[in-house]
Amino acid sequence: MAEFVNPSRTFPICDYVVYRGRVLETVIVPIPDGADKPVPGGAAAEMQEICRQLDEVVAAAGVGRSAVVSVQLFLAHVNRDIAAVNGVYKAYFNGCSPMRCAVGAELQSGMLVEACVRVELLEIKA
C-alpha cells in the first residue's frame, strides 16, 4: 500500500510517496516554494536548492542523509554541468554514498537539474 503525501488538487502528482511505510520516494526541483522559476545561478545553485529541500524531506521523515539510498539526477546539459553538480553532490553526501545516476534530459520551466530521490525510512542508528 502506498501513501501519497500532499497530492495536488489540480494535477495528478504529490510531494512524495511512502511505500509500505518503509520507503519514501520524491522528485525535487530547484524551484523554491512560492516561486515560479528555478533559483538563479546555474546548475550548482540549482543542485544546492535541491539539497536544501532534501534536508527538509529527510528531517520531516525523521531520518538523516545516510537514509538516502538512491538519487537519479536529470540534467539539461549533462556534459556542461556535471562537474558543477558533482561538486555540490559530493559536499552534501560527504560520509555516505547513495547509488546515483545522472542523465541528460529536456527539463521543464527553464530548469537545469531535477532529482528523483529514494529514502529508506527504517534507518539503522549506530
Secondary structure as UniProt FT lines:
FT   STRAND          2..5
FT   STRAND          16..19
FT   TURN            20..22
FT   STRAND          23..28
FT   TURN            33..34
FT   HELIX           43..61
FT   HELIX           65..67
FT   STRAND          68..75
FT   TURN            76..77
FT   HELIX           78..92
FT   TURN            93..95
FT   STRAND          99..104
FT   TURN            109..110
FT   STRAND          113..120
//
